[in-house]
Amino acid sequence: MSDNTAGSRSYHESMQGWAAAINAQDVEKMVSFFSEDVSFEDVAMQRKCRGRDQLRALLRDWMATYETTTARLLSVSASKTTGFTEWELTVTRAASPCPAGVNRHGIVLVRGACVDEFGPDGLIHHHRDYWNTAELDAP
């Protein structure tokens, strides 16, 4: 496993911190791993945001959708400019609000991957998540 060295913490450390922040449902800590002008894209949900304020709002909406969310890192690798993470989320669907079409009950395991590009400060400047939305409707 390799890590970027652009910032004060490695990409692997950042992703471990990101997962811990998800597990704690700490939106401010989640946002801290991204640059001020971050471009964040959830490809599966067709959601994009730009900048920390929009990212904060997107993450708050996401956290409100699920009663619990547990993140686990499966694989992390990085060069000096780009990082790749395979992840697994276990979510408990909240009764309300829920995105249209999402089954409203139960625990769901979602696997996915993200691609991150680093800015000169070592923070994530561009983030893309890839996963299968059909997993949310699993029985």
C-alpha positions in Angstrom: 0.0 0.0 0.0 1.4 3.4 -1.0 0.5 6.8 0.3 0.7 10.4 -1.0 3.2 12.6 0.8 1.8 16.0 -0.2 0.2 16.9 3.1 0.8 16.4 6.8 -1.1 13.1 6.8 -1.0 10.2 4.4 -4.0 9.3 2.2 -4.4 6.1 4.2 -4.5 8.0 7.5 -7.0 10.4 5.9 -9.2 7.5 4.8 -9.0 5.9 8.2 -10.1 9.3 9.7 -12.8 9.7 7.1 -14.2 6.2 8.0 -14.0 7.1 11.8 -15.8 10.4 11.2 -18.6 8.5 9.2 -19.0 6.0 12.1 -19.2 8.9 14.6 -21.6 10.8 12.2 -19.2 13.8 12.6 -19.9 15.9 9.5 -17.3 18.6 10.4 -14.6 16.0 10.8 -15.6 14.5 7.4 -15.3 17.9 5.7 -11.9 18.5 7.2 -10.3 16.0 4.8 -11.3 18.1 1.8 -10.0 21.4 0.3 -12.0 24.6 0.5 -12.8 24.3 -3.2 -13.4 20.5 -3.3 -15.4 19.0 -6.2 -17.4 16.1 -4.8 -19.4 13.7 -6.9 -21.6 10.8 -6.0 -21.8 9.2 -9.5 -24.4 6.6 -8.5 -26.8 9.2 -7.1 -25.9 11.8 -9.7 -25.1 14.4 -7.0 -22.4 16.9 -7.3 -21.3 19.7 -5.0 -18.5 22.3 -5.0 -16.8 23.7 -2.0 -16.9 22.8 1.7 -20.3 24.5 2.4 -22.1 22.4 -0.3 -20.2 19.3 0.8 -21.3 19.9 4.4 -25.0 20.2 3.3 -24.7 17.0 1.2 -23.2 15.0 4.0 -25.8 16.3 6.5 -28.6 15.2 4.1 -26.9 11.8 3.7 -26.6 11.3 7.5 -30.3 12.3 8.0 -31.3 9.6 5.5 -29.9 6.7 7.7 -30.3 6.0 11.4 -26.8 4.5 11.5 -23.9 4.3 9.1 -20.8 2.2 9.6 -17.9 2.5 7.3 -15.1 -0.1 6.7 -12.1 0.3 4.4 -11.3 -2.8 2.3 -8.4 -1.4 0.3 -6.5 1.9 0.1 -3.8 2.8 -2.4 -2.3 6.1 -3.5 0.3 7.8 -5.6 1.5 11.4 -5.0 -1.6 12.9 -6.8 -4.4 10.3 -6.7 -5.9 7.9 -4.2 -8.2 4.9 -4.6 -10.3 3.4 -1.8 -12.6 0.4 -1.8 -15.1 0.7 1.0 -18.1 -1.0 2.6 -21.0 0.8 4.3 -23.5 -0.8 6.5 -26.6 1.5 6.8 -29.8 1.2 8.7 -32.5 3.0 6.7 -34.4 5.6 8.6 -38.2 5.7 8.3 -38.1 9.2 6.9 -36.8 11.0 5.0 -35.7 8.6 2.3 -34.8 9.1 -1.3 -37.5 8.2 -3.8 -37.5 4.5 -4.5 -35.4 3.5 -1.6 -36.8 0.6 0.6 -37.5 2.2 4.0 -36.7 -0.7 6.3 -33.7 -2.7 7.4 -30.0 -2.9 7.3 -28.2 -2.8 4.0 -24.6 -3.5 3.0 -23.3 -1.3 0.2 -19.8 -1.7 -1.4 -18.2 0.8 -3.5 -15.0 2.6 -4.4 -13.8 6.2 -4.6 -11.2 8.0 -6.6 -9.5 11.1 -5.0 -7.2 13.7 -6.4 -5.0 15.7 -4.0 -4.4 19.4 -4.0 -1.0 20.9 -3.2 -1.9 21.0 0.5 -2.5 17.3 0.5 -6.2 17.6 1.0 -8.7 16.0 -1.3 -9.5 18.4 -4.1 -11.6 16.1 -6.3 -13.6 13.1 -5.1 -15.8 10.6 -7.0 -17.7 7.8 -5.4 -18.9 4.7 -7.4 -21.4 2.2 -6.1 -24.6 0.4 -7.1 -27.8 2.1 -6.0 -29.7 -1.3 -6.4 -28.0 -2.4 -3.2 -30.2 0.1 -1.3 -33.4 -1.8 -2.5 -32.1 -5.2 -1.5 -34.6 -7.2 0.5 
